[in-house]
Amino acid sequence: MEANGTGTNGTGTMRAISQDVLGGPEVLREVELERPVPRANEVLVRVRAAGLNPTDWKHRAGGLFLGQPPFVLGWDVSGVVEATGVGASLFRPGDEVFGMLSYPFGHGSHAEYVTAPARVFAPKPTGIDHIQAGALPLVSLTAWQALVERADLRAGQRVLVHAAAGGVGHVAVQIAKARGAYVFGTASAGKHDFLRGIGVDEPVDYHSTDFTEAARDVDVVLDPIGGETSLRSLRVLRPGGIVVSIVPAGSDDLYREAGRLGVRAVRMLVDADHHGMRRIARLVDEGGLRATIAGTFPPAEAARAHEAGETGRTTGKLVLLMD
Ligand SMILES: NC(=O)c1ccc[n+]([C@@H]2O[C@H](COP(=O)([O-])OP(=O)(O)OC[C@H]3O[C@@H](n4cnc5c(N)ncnc54)[C@H](OP(=O)(O)O)[C@@H]3O)[C@@H](O)[C@H]2O)c1
């Protein structure tokens, strides 16, 4: 069986978390697959740690972009380069790297080994371990691409981060603070000390407070919730401000309403990016970015990790330890 469409030539096997049918966490199985071989411009990485993300349970249950299994999920990687394909000169065997596999079709990091274009990786910051480095890539790239690339966030601007205690939210807060922004963040009241600890200036309890009353004159909203939250977020913006929603599908009402109010709205999907990973690594090196680790799981407990994540109540990140 081929893992993920990558080349295989029988050089050995590896353990992986796979599934044959869509369904609940119980469909996940630890299996032996052929170890992939790096093709031209690819590297083979021995995965040490791999973050879990909501896209993992969305694909596990509903196929989302990938359709029908069998497949190995996982986009986050921290590990060690084991071998390089023809022309892949960016890294050498033994190099520690971290990165996000091409989203969505480059999946497969919930395995002992994965192949990917060398350029999806960057050198792992030496000051953090593989658990940290495996937790950061997808959520950090998402937050970076939303706040910096789409919204061009500047020092002194005001940002509202919805779900600020979640995987994306808690790194978005840190990226916004590192850029000198003033940050509002929504979460349940019990998580407000956590929010203050990562730099949120004004925590908002979305259960008891209307965020459109609590946050005003905002330049940028990062919205991982979608639907009504995206629409209502338009109202907290200054003229010319922007809502960046990371829920990619939704009604065109969002754009119509943004136009009517003289503000902007964009929906995005995260995209693998070597340079983005280098910027994230620099922020980590400078001490401006750390993942909060909510839990780590061995491969045998992948189903339990999915169950924990699927509650939607995680503070920070869940990580699979693959070795
Ligand atoms: N477009 C993209 O490329 C992209 C990339 C990454 C993620 N995403 C999507 O973004 C969403 C968030 O991802 P994630 O990794 O951050 O998820 P996560 O870590 O599972 O988020 C959990 C957090 O969400 C908070 N939360 C839930 N509902 C909330 C609400 N209505 N208002 C405020 N906070 C709320 C929870 O806090 P409480 O317990 O206080 O409710 C919890 O701390 C997912 O749907 C994911 O698929 C999209």
The ligand as a Gaussian input file, in Angstrom:
#p B3LYP/6-31G(d) Opt

LIG

0 1
 N       -8.578000      27.935000       7.111000
 C       -7.527000      27.351000       7.636000
 O       -6.507000      27.186000       6.961000
 C       -7.549000      26.877000       9.066000
 C       -6.346000      26.641000       9.718000
 C       -6.385000      26.249000      11.048000
 C       -7.608000      26.082000      11.702000
 N       -8.744000      26.293000      11.016000
 C      -10.048000      26.126000      11.678000
 O      -10.128000      27.059000      12.743000
 C      -10.893000      26.516000      13.800000
 C      -10.090000      26.644000      15.091000
 O       -8.931000      25.826000      15.027000
 P       -8.082000      25.595000      16.351000
 O       -6.948000      24.712000      16.004000
 O       -7.780000      26.882000      16.994000
 O       -9.173000      24.794000      17.210000
 P       -9.158000      24.369000      18.744000
 O       -7.782000      24.440000      19.291000
 O       -9.876000      23.077000      18.840000
 O      -10.061000      25.511000      19.433000
 C      -10.487000      25.268000      20.722000
 C      -10.831000      26.583000      21.383000
 O      -11.947000      27.182000      20.739000
 C      -12.631000      27.958000      21.723000
 N      -13.982000      28.234000      21.248000
 C      -14.892000      27.364000      20.770000
 N      -15.994000      28.013000      20.377000
 C      -15.791000      29.340000      20.630000
 C      -16.546000      30.529000      20.441000
 N      -17.789000      30.475000      19.920000
 N      -16.003000      31.711000      20.764000
 C      -14.750000      31.771000      21.279000
 N      -13.987000      30.675000      21.506000
 C      -14.503000      29.477000      21.175000
 C      -12.547000      27.117000      22.976000
 O      -12.580000      27.958000      24.095000
 P      -13.799000      27.819000      25.127000
 O      -13.603000      26.491000      25.811000
 O      -13.644000      28.997000      25.997000
 O      -15.042000      27.818000      24.282000
 C      -11.195000      26.411000      22.841000
 O      -10.187000      26.980000      23.641000
 C      -11.233000      25.087000      13.388000
 O      -12.530000      25.054000      12.826000
 C      -10.207000      24.777000      12.340000
 O      -10.621000      23.767000      11.429000
 C       -8.762000      26.694000       9.716000

